[in-house]
Amino acid sequence: MAVAAATIVVPLSLLFFASGLVVNLIQAVCYVLVRPLSKNLYRRINRTVAELLWLELVWIIDWWAGVKVQVFADRETLRLMGKEHALVICNHRSDIDWLVGWVLAQRSGCLGSSLAVMKKSSKFLPVIGWSMWFSEYLFLERSWAKDEKTLKSGIQRLSDYPLPFWLALFVEGTRFTQAKLLAAQEYASSTGLPIPRNTLIPRTKGFVAAVSQMRSFVPAVYDITMSIPKSSPTPTMLRLLKGQPSVVHVHIKRHLMKELPETDESVAQWCRDVFVAKDALLDKHIAEDTFSGQESQDSGRPIKSLVVAISWACLVIAGFIKFLQWSSLLSSWKGVAFSSFGLAVVTALMQILIRFSQSERSTPAKVVPAKKD
């Protein structure tokens, strides 16, 4: 990390990790004391507490970097978002797709109950991964023999979730890169599948399992397509932390769960067809630099994330000053060394988070897509 970037990233990192540890502590206490008595009460409390942490990252997008998220959807979809359970599928194009999803959830009023299917290693990330675990994210090992039971049981546990939630599933199985696209094109050519141009081939087993478990209590599937206009640089985590703006276009199409096919193979084919249509939609976006034919809405920049970020900053700074006064930590070389070590640890953790989010460092799932019959 360059020195200039570090002068920005390190203070933000300290704020996020300090506030995050407070959130993790509250979540842990509630998990031990409240959840055994009332799972619904625990979920309601955790939804609010988790939102206080996620809003810091939303603040980085909205107020620090000034990323503009432009939504293209019909009015009925916009009206229902955040008012119903939904399974969310999305192309995985940029390093911050998950953050854009959080922006959409925040605008819809369900940020604290926005969940996702993640790889197992994610839950070990300090602060952010721990908070995801307390929030009932689903963590898979990328081995279907193990993951099928985990996915189905995890989704079934959500059947009595007391508030509207979104469960995001990136069915491509990995982030998009040119190397992965080439591999997908070669696979499609050899198996007779439509050759993709802007997406990877969906891995349908997880989607089929999710639909089979969610039919009875989730009314809709949100098909989300993200794209970056030609005039905007591709957003990355490092660009966000450095305060560099971007523009993201988001197309949302709502499908009724009850209208999906009944058989597993038909559901898998439905998913493949959705991604063929998504590929064509991205072709059109590349040509026109917009998602034409849908009503456009600037998602705005709500003040809530700004208020939360400022409040956390005041609390953390005040607490840090009080701690220094109480401990006289910087009055000895041992204290200075300890503080320097702590600062290095936080910087290293933020580096891990940045690297974790980078497309070039993501690894494809080991299981190949199921062949089309």
Kinemage of the C-alpha trace (Angstrom):
@kinemage 1
@onewidth
@group {chain A} dominant
@subgroup {mainchain}
@vectorlist {calphas} color= white
{ca met a 1} P 0.000 0.000 0.000
{ca ala a 2} L 1.426 3.396 -0.996
{ca val a 3} L 2.214 5.910 1.764
{ca ala a 4} L -0.378 8.412 0.514
{ca ala a 5} L -3.076 5.745 0.448
{ca ala a 6} L -2.051 4.470 3.873
{ca thr a 7} L -2.605 7.905 5.451
{ca ile a 8} L -6.255 7.583 4.420
{ca val a 9} L -6.802 3.852 4.782
{ca val a 10} L -5.270 3.434 8.245
{ca pro a 11} L -7.558 5.936 10.096
{ca leu a 12} L -10.622 4.489 8.362
{ca ser a 13} L -9.413 1.008 9.251
{ca leu a 14} L -8.969 1.945 12.902
{ca leu a 15} L -12.469 3.406 13.023
{ca phe a 16} L -14.045 0.366 11.365
{ca phe a 17} L -12.237 -2.240 13.439
{ca ala a 18} L -12.712 -0.422 16.749
{ca ser a 19} L -16.436 0.083 16.179
{ca gly a 20} L -16.694 -3.417 14.727
{ca leu a 21} L -15.279 -5.010 17.860
{ca val a 22} L -17.908 -3.167 19.890
{ca val a 23} L -20.601 -4.487 17.560
{ca asn a 24} L -19.166 -8.027 17.743
{ca leu a 25} L -19.184 -7.851 21.542
{ca ile a 26} L -22.838 -6.771 21.617
{ca gln a 27} L -23.720 -9.515 19.123
{ca ala a 28} L -21.900 -12.140 21.202
{ca val a 29} L -23.636 -11.073 24.419
{ca cys a 30} L -27.036 -11.156 22.718
{ca tyr a 31} L -26.261 -14.540 21.166
{ca val a 32} L -25.463 -16.013 24.579
{ca leu a 33} L -28.103 -14.271 26.684
{ca val a 34} L -31.021 -13.409 24.368
{ca arg a 35} L -31.084 -16.057 21.643
{ca pro a 36} L -31.735 -19.029 23.996
{ca leu a 37} L -34.783 -17.208 25.341
{ca ser a 38} L -36.169 -15.767 22.099
{ca lys a 39} L -34.680 -16.302 18.660
{ca asn a 40} L -36.990 -13.689 17.140
{ca leu a 41} L -35.971 -11.028 19.674
{ca tyr a 42} L -32.301 -11.858 19.080
{ca arg a 43} L -32.779 -11.482 15.332
{ca arg a 44} L -34.491 -8.118 15.727
{ca ile a 45} L -31.733 -6.827 18.005
{ca asn a 46} L -28.966 -8.234 15.813
{ca arg a 47} L -30.559 -6.690 12.713
{ca thr a 48} L -30.235 -3.236 14.275
{ca val a 49} L -26.756 -3.821 15.687
{ca ala a 50} L -25.358 -5.278 12.457
{ca glu a 51} L -26.784 -2.342 10.527
{ca leu a 52} L -24.725 0.031 12.685
{ca leu a 53} L -21.594 -1.676 11.354
{ca trp a 54} L -22.684 -2.112 7.733
{ca leu a 55} L -23.699 1.566 7.577
{ca glu a 56} L -20.038 2.525 7.950
{ca leu a 57} L -19.272 0.770 4.675
{ca val a 58} L -22.358 2.304 3.067
{ca trp a 59} L -21.035 5.688 4.257
{ca ile a 60} L -17.756 5.018 2.442
{ca ile a 61} L -19.661 4.455 -0.801
{ca asp a 62} L -22.135 7.304 -0.353
{ca trp a 63} L -20.191 10.072 1.360
{ca trp a 64} L -16.484 9.258 1.287
{ca ala a 65} L -16.062 8.006 -2.287
{ca gly a 66} L -19.279 9.454 -3.696
{ca val a 67} L -20.151 6.376 -5.753
{ca lys a 68} L -23.363 6.954 -7.679
{ca val a 69} L -25.674 3.934 -7.797
{ca gln a 70} L -28.297 4.305 -10.515
{ca val a 71} L -31.174 1.797 -10.363
{ca phe a 72} L -33.250 0.633 -13.335
{ca ala a 73} L -36.476 -1.149 -12.350
{ca asp a 74} L -40.236 -0.919 -12.675
{ca arg a 75} L -42.247 0.879 -10.007
{ca glu a 76} L -43.834 -2.263 -8.599
{ca thr a 77} L -40.414 -3.807 -7.973
{ca leu a 78} L -39.149 -0.650 -6.284
{ca arg a 79} L -42.295 -0.523 -4.141
{ca leu a 80} L -41.913 -4.098 -2.885
{ca met a 81} L -38.155 -4.104 -2.252
{ca gly a 82} L -37.558 -4.347 1.486
{ca lys a 83} L -41.168 -5.343 2.177
{ca glu a 84} L -40.840 -9.049 1.337
{ca his a 85} L -38.409 -11.944 1.617
{ca ala a 86} L -36.387 -12.366 -1.567
{ca leu a 87} L -33.751 -14.608 -3.108
{ca val a 88} L -31.278 -12.356 -4.934
{ca ile a 89} L -29.160 -13.537 -7.854
{ca cys a 90} L -26.628 -11.250 -9.483
{ca asn a 91} L -23.739 -11.247 -11.904
{ca his a 92} L -20.419 -10.925 -10.082
{ca arg a 93} L -18.627 -8.295 -12.137
{ca ser a 94} L -16.736 -5.971 -9.783
{ca asp a 95} L -14.917 -6.175 -6.467
{ca ile a 96} L -17.658 -4.281 -4.622
{ca asp a 97} L -20.840 -5.967 -5.917
{ca trp a 98} L -21.634 -7.013 -2.344
{ca leu a 99} L -21.312 -3.417 -1.168
{ca val a 100} L -23.607 -2.179 -3.937
{ca gly a 101} L -26.069 -4.826 -2.759
{ca trp a 102} L -25.828 -3.375 0.742
{ca val a 103} L -26.559 0.088 -0.672
{ca leu a 104} L -29.717 -1.271 -2.329
{ca ala a 105} L -30.707 -3.028 0.900
{ca gln a 106} L -30.133 0.133 2.940
{ca arg a 107} L -32.299 2.163 0.578
{ca ser a 108} L -34.992 -0.526 0.921
{ca gly a 109} L -34.821 -0.609 4.722
{ca cys a 110} L -33.473 -4.143 5.170
{ca leu a 111} L -29.702 -3.661 5.440
{ca gly a 112} L -29.464 -5.446 8.788
{ca ser a 113} L -31.296 -8.482 7.389
{ca ser a 114} L -29.460 -8.688 4.078
{ca leu a 115} L -27.741 -12.085 4.025
{ca ala a 116} L -25.578 -13.940 1.537
{ca val a 117} L -24.137 -17.317 0.659
{ca met a 118} L -20.386 -16.951 1.193
{ca lys a 119} L -17.305 -19.131 1.031
{ca lys a 120} L -16.374 -20.613 4.394
{ca ser a 121} L -13.143 -18.634 4.796
{ca ser a 122} L -15.163 -15.386 4.931
{ca lys a 123} L -16.432 -16.038 8.450
{ca phe a 124} L -12.898 -15.953 9.838
{ca leu a 125} L -12.332 -12.354 8.715
{ca pro a 126} L -12.073 -10.259 11.906
{ca val a 127} L -15.058 -8.016 12.600
{ca ile a 128} L -16.840 -8.295 9.245
{ca gly a 129} L -16.800 -12.086 9.035
{ca trp a 130} L -17.693 -12.496 12.704
{ca ser a 131} L -20.638 -10.123 12.305
{ca met a 132} L -21.818 -12.095 9.261
{ca trp a 133} L -21.744 -15.288 11.338
{ca phe a 134} L -23.865 -13.718 14.079
{ca ser a 135} L -26.243 -12.490 11.349
{ca glu a 136} L -26.848 -16.021 9.969
{ca tyr a 137} L -24.983 -15.756 6.690
{ca leu a 138} L -24.512 -19.148 5.032
{ca phe a 139} L -20.916 -20.343 4.632
{ca leu a 140} L -20.044 -23.052 2.106
{ca glu a 141} L -16.887 -25.064 1.464
{ca arg a 142} L -17.261 -25.335 -2.331
{ca ser a 143} L -17.763 -29.071 -2.071
{ca trp a 144} L -21.334 -29.962 -2.989
{ca ala a 145} L -21.229 -33.187 -0.995
{ca lys a 146} L -20.809 -31.058 2.140
{ca asp a 147} L -22.533 -27.870 1.034
{ca glu a 148} L -25.911 -29.288 -0.014
{ca lys a 149} L -26.933 -30.100 3.559
{ca thr a 150} L -25.466 -26.825 4.892
{ca leu a 151} L -27.331 -24.750 2.322
{ca lys a 152} L -30.672 -26.486 2.745
{ca ser a 153} L -30.601 -26.480 6.548
{ca gly a 154} L -29.420 -22.854 6.645
{ca ile a 155} L -32.240 -21.711 4.390
{ca gln a 156} L -34.801 -23.723 6.312
{ca arg a 157} L -33.750 -21.927 9.506
{ca leu a 158} L -34.733 -18.655 7.815
{ca ser a 159} L -38.337 -19.798 7.321
{ca asp a 160} L -39.389 -18.163 10.601
{ca tyr a 161} L -37.312 -14.984 10.163
{ca pro a 162} L -39.484 -12.234 11.676
{ca leu a 163} L -38.603 -9.411 9.265
{ca pro a 164} L -38.106 -9.128 5.485
{ca phe a 165} L -34.710 -10.470 4.457
{ca trp a 166} L -32.693 -10.809 1.254
{ca leu a 167} L -30.490 -13.825 0.617
{ca ala a 168} L -27.889 -13.119 -2.073
{ca leu a 169} L -26.530 -16.009 -4.136
{ca phe a 170} L -23.786 -15.410 -6.707
{ca val a 171} L -24.582 -18.363 -8.940
{ca glu a 172} L -21.554 -17.857 -11.192
{ca gly a 173} L -19.562 -19.188 -8.248
{ca thr a 174} L -16.716 -16.700 -8.578
{ca arg a 175} L -15.951 -13.153 -9.686
{ca phe a 176} L -15.753 -12.341 -13.374
{ca thr a 177} L -12.323 -12.004 -14.996
{ca gln a 178} L -11.224 -12.329 -18.610
{ca ala a 179} L -9.329 -15.536 -17.825
{ca lys a 180} L -12.423 -17.090 -16.263
{ca leu a 181} L -14.564 -15.910 -19.172
{ca leu a 182} L -12.231 -17.656 -21.616
{ca ala a 183} L -12.484 -20.879 -19.604
{ca ala a 184} L -16.296 -20.570 -19.535
{ca gln a 185} L -16.414 -20.004 -23.291
{ca glu a 186} L -14.276 -23.074 -23.920
{ca tyr a 187} L -16.500 -25.152 -21.649
{ca ala a 188} L -19.678 -23.863 -23.305
{ca ser a 189} L -18.278 -24.605 -26.762
{ca ser a 190} L -17.421 -28.175 -25.791
{ca thr a 191} L -20.811 -28.915 -24.197
{ca gly a 192} L -23.192 -27.132 -26.571
{ca leu a 193} L -24.228 -24.427 -24.121
{ca pro a 194} L -24.720 -20.817 -25.270
{ca ile a 195} L -21.310 -19.147 -25.322
{ca pro a 196} L -21.197 -16.288 -22.795
{ca arg a 197} L -19.698 -12.889 -23.558
{ca asn a 198} L -20.201 -10.882 -20.357
{ca thr a 199} L -21.002 -13.443 -17.664
{ca leu a 200} L -19.790 -16.832 -16.519
{ca ile a 201} L -21.860 -20.010 -16.744
{ca pro a 202} L -24.147 -20.301 -13.701
{ca arg a 203} L -23.579 -23.198 -11.316
{ca thr a 204} L -27.159 -24.215 -10.811
{ca lys a 205} L -27.053 -26.779 -7.992
{ca gly a 206} L -27.065 -24.164 -5.251
{ca phe a 207} L -29.814 -22.170 -6.940
{ca val a 208} L -31.997 -25.268 -7.394
{ca ala a 209} L -31.523 -26.215 -3.734
{ca ala a 210} L -32.317 -22.665 -2.612
{ca val a 211} L -35.505 -22.500 -4.669
{ca ser a 212} L -36.670 -25.906 -3.433
{ca gln a 213} L -36.313 -24.758 0.189
{ca met a 214} L -37.686 -21.222 -0.250
{ca arg a 215} L -40.801 -21.805 -2.346
{ca ser a 216} L -43.094 -21.945 0.666
{ca phe a 217} L -42.026 -18.709 2.372
{ca val a 218} L -40.151 -16.496 -0.130
{ca pro a 219} L -42.399 -14.799 -2.710
{ca ala a 220} L -39.840 -13.436 -5.182
{ca val a 221} L -36.496 -13.812 -6.920
{ca tyr a 222} L -34.683 -10.556 -7.664
{ca asp a 223} L -32.583 -10.875 -10.805
{ca ile a 224} L -29.967 -8.126 -10.515
{ca thr a 225} L -27.554 -7.112 -13.270
{ca met a 226} L -24.723 -4.703 -12.509
{ca ser a 227} L -22.622 -2.862 -15.064
{ca ile a 228} L -20.188 0.044 -15.124
{ca pro a 229} L -20.720 2.768 -17.769
{ca lys a 230} L -17.818 3.470 -20.117
{ca ser a 231} L -17.220 6.919 -18.638
{ca ser a 232} L -16.638 5.549 -15.134
{ca pro a 233} L -13.593 3.724 -13.742
{ca thr a 234} L -14.294 0.276 -12.329
{ca pro a 235} L -14.815 0.588 -8.557
{ca thr a 236} L -12.525 -1.372 -6.226
{ca met a 237} L -12.210 -1.494 -2.461
{ca leu a 238} L -8.939 0.442 -2.583
{ca arg a 239} L -10.485 3.150 -4.795
{ca leu a 240} L -13.351 3.475 -2.300
{ca leu a 241} L -11.013 3.847 0.657
{ca lys a 242} L -9.033 6.489 -1.245
{ca gly a 243} L -12.263 8.427 -1.846
{ca gln a 244} L -12.328 7.976 -5.627
{ca pro a 245} L -15.823 8.056 -7.181
{ca ser a 246} L -17.408 5.714 -9.703
{ca val a 247} L -20.813 5.067 -11.233
{ca val a 248} L -22.656 1.750 -11.053
{ca his a 249} L -25.764 0.895 -13.071
{ca val a 250} L -28.082 -1.700 -11.495
{ca his a 251} L -30.911 -3.398 -13.395
{ca ile a 252} L -33.478 -5.238 -11.247
{ca lys a 253} L -36.121 -7.668 -12.505
{ca arg a 254} L -38.528 -9.285 -10.045
{ca his a 255} L -39.745 -12.833 -10.702
{ca leu a 256} L -42.525 -14.451 -8.692
{ca met a 257} L -41.259 -17.611 -7.007
{ca lys a 258} L -44.552 -19.390 -7.717
{ca glu a 259} L -43.991 -18.909 -11.461
{ca leu a 260} L -40.704 -20.803 -11.502
{ca pro a 261} L -40.832 -24.374 -12.887
{ca glu a 262} L -41.482 -27.289 -10.531
{ca thr a 263} L -38.799 -29.834 -11.410
{ca asp a 264} L -35.146 -29.416 -10.441
{ca glu a 265} L -33.869 -29.672 -13.999
{ca ser a 266} L -36.423 -27.103 -15.187
{ca val a 267} L -35.351 -24.722 -12.419
{ca ala a 268} L -31.709 -25.223 -13.441
{ca gln a 269} L -32.626 -24.455 -17.042
{ca trp a 270} L -34.567 -21.386 -15.914
{ca cys a 271} L -31.424 -20.137 -14.178
{ca arg a 272} L -29.304 -20.756 -17.281
{ca asp a 273} L -31.887 -18.930 -19.406
{ca val a 274} L -31.830 -15.968 -17.017
{ca phe a 275} L -28.067 -15.692 -17.484
{ca val a 276} L -28.367 -15.911 -21.260
{ca ala a 277} L -30.827 -13.003 -21.067
{ca lys a 278} L -28.492 -11.221 -18.639
{ca asp a 279} L -25.639 -11.619 -21.130
{ca ala a 280} L -27.758 -10.037 -23.868
{ca leu a 281} L -28.784 -7.241 -21.486
{ca leu a 282} L -25.119 -6.504 -20.796
{ca asp a 283} L -24.429 -6.463 -24.548
{ca lys a 284} L -27.131 -3.827 -24.874
{ca his a 285} L -25.701 -1.848 -21.955
{ca ile a 286} L -22.256 -1.885 -23.546
{ca ala a 287} L -23.734 -0.547 -26.798
{ca glu a 288} L -26.004 2.090 -25.229
{ca asp a 289} L -24.133 2.789 -21.965
{ca thr a 290} L -27.410 2.461 -20.072
{ca phe a 291} L -30.187 -0.017 -19.307
{ca ser a 292} L -32.784 1.384 -21.670
{ca gly a 293} L -36.444 0.445 -21.478
{ca gln a 294} L -36.625 0.675 -17.684
{ca glu a 295} L -37.385 3.585 -15.407
{ca ser a 296} L -34.181 5.050 -13.990
{ca gln a 297} L -33.824 6.171 -10.407
{ca asp a 298} L -30.800 7.678 -8.669
{ca ser a 299} L -30.579 5.842 -5.355
{ca gly a 300} L -29.620 9.118 -3.671
{ca arg a 301} L -27.376 9.609 -0.672
{ca pro a 302} L -29.362 9.213 2.584
{ca ile a 303} L -27.993 10.988 5.627
{ca lys a 304} L -28.378 7.990 7.953
{ca ser a 305} L -24.988 6.469 7.111
{ca leu a 306} L -23.299 9.855 7.597
{ca val a 307} L -24.863 10.284 11.044
{ca val a 308} L -23.821 6.766 12.074
{ca ala a 309} L -20.242 7.226 10.811
{ca ile a 310} L -19.843 10.568 12.613
{ca ser a 311} L -21.303 9.088 15.799
{ca trp a 312} L -18.912 6.135 15.691
{ca ala a 313} L -15.976 8.473 15.029
{ca cys a 314} L -16.859 10.620 18.066
{ca leu a 315} L -17.319 7.582 20.316
{ca val a 316} L -14.110 5.862 19.178
{ca ile a 317} L -11.982 9.025 19.430
{ca ala a 318} L -13.403 9.898 22.858
{ca gly a 319} L -12.846 6.355 24.063
{ca phe a 320} L -9.300 6.305 22.715
{ca ile a 321} L -8.439 9.606 24.434
{ca lys a 322} L -9.891 8.370 27.733
{ca phe a 323} L -7.914 5.135 27.378
{ca leu a 324} L -4.672 7.021 26.768
{ca gln a 325} L -5.302 9.214 29.807
{ca trp a 326} L -6.029 6.206 31.966
{ca ser a 327} L -3.223 3.961 30.765
{ca ser a 328} L -0.450 6.468 29.952
{ca leu a 329} L 0.245 4.111 27.063
{ca leu a 330} L 2.458 6.501 25.129
{ca ser a 331} L 4.582 7.529 28.098
{ca ser a 332} L 7.000 4.598 27.749
{ca trp a 333} L 8.796 2.937 24.889
{ca lys a 334} L 6.948 -0.319 25.637
{ca gly a 335} L 3.632 1.462 25.282
{ca val a 336} L 4.711 3.062 22.018
{ca ala a 337} L 5.895 -0.325 20.732
{ca phe a 338} L 2.593 -1.932 21.734
{ca ser a 339} L 0.613 0.833 20.012
{ca ser a 340} L 2.726 0.519 16.871
{ca phe a 341} L 2.165 -3.222 16.844
{ca gly a 342} L -1.598 -2.744 17.164
{ca leu a 343} L -1.563 -0.233 14.320
{ca ala a 344} L 0.385 -2.674 12.150
{ca val a 345} L -2.124 -5.433 12.889
{ca val a 346} L -5.086 -3.249 11.893
{ca thr a 347} L -3.294 -2.191 8.695
{ca ala a 348} L -2.548 -5.821 7.864
{ca leu a 349} L -6.178 -6.797 8.455
{ca met a 350} L -7.371 -4.067 6.119
{ca gln a 351} L -4.875 -5.260 3.509
{ca ile a 352} L -6.381 -8.732 3.830
{ca leu a 353} L -9.884 -7.305 3.343
{ca ile a 354} L -8.772 -5.380 0.247
{ca arg a 355} L -7.032 -8.421 -1.233
{ca phe a 356} L -10.016 -10.592 -0.350
{ca ser a 357} L -12.263 -8.323 -2.418
{ca gln a 358} L -10.067 -8.233 -5.523
{ca ser a 359} L -11.305 -10.106 -8.585
{ca glu a 360} L -7.830 -11.109 -9.672
{ca arg a 361} L -7.287 -12.962 -6.401
{ca ser a 362} L -10.607 -14.790 -6.341
{ca thr a 363} L -10.522 -18.476 -7.117
{ca pro a 364} L -13.094 -20.369 -9.139
{ca ala a 365} L -15.119 -23.107 -7.542
{ca lys a 366} L -13.767 -26.582 -8.087
{ca val a 367} L -17.058 -28.060 -9.211
{ca val a 368} L -17.773 -27.569 -12.907
{ca pro a 369} L -21.247 -26.477 -14.016
{ca ala a 370} L -23.682 -29.275 -14.606
{ca lys a 371} L -23.969 -30.268 -18.228
{ca lys a 372} L -27.138 -29.484 -20.057
{ca asp a 373} L -29.134 -32.581 -20.917
